[in-house]
């Protein structure tokens, strides 16, 4: 089963309130098997543009685990802080990709 990722992008307007959101959200992520892979407010954009200043990528063991996190009562109790502290936001679930077994293997003998 492939891993799942949550991609969050937003502009922070109230750093204090957003700090409270981060403190409250972190345990809910961990409790659902998730971890923070990226939390960056600076980016080296090579092509195109980012729609927001802060980009966060969360990794979960499965899409179901990501969904359980997002719909949990524990996350619901802090989610409003993100909505109140940030704008230009999005939160998207993405399913990971696993290279099929045997892909790229072949007869390499000469």
Secondary structure, DSSP 8 states (H G I E B T S, - for coil): ---EEEEEEEEES-HHHHHHHHHHHHHHHHHTT-EEEEEES-----SS--SSSEEEEEEESSHHHHHHHHH-HHHHHHHHHHHHHEEEEEEEEEE-----TTTT------
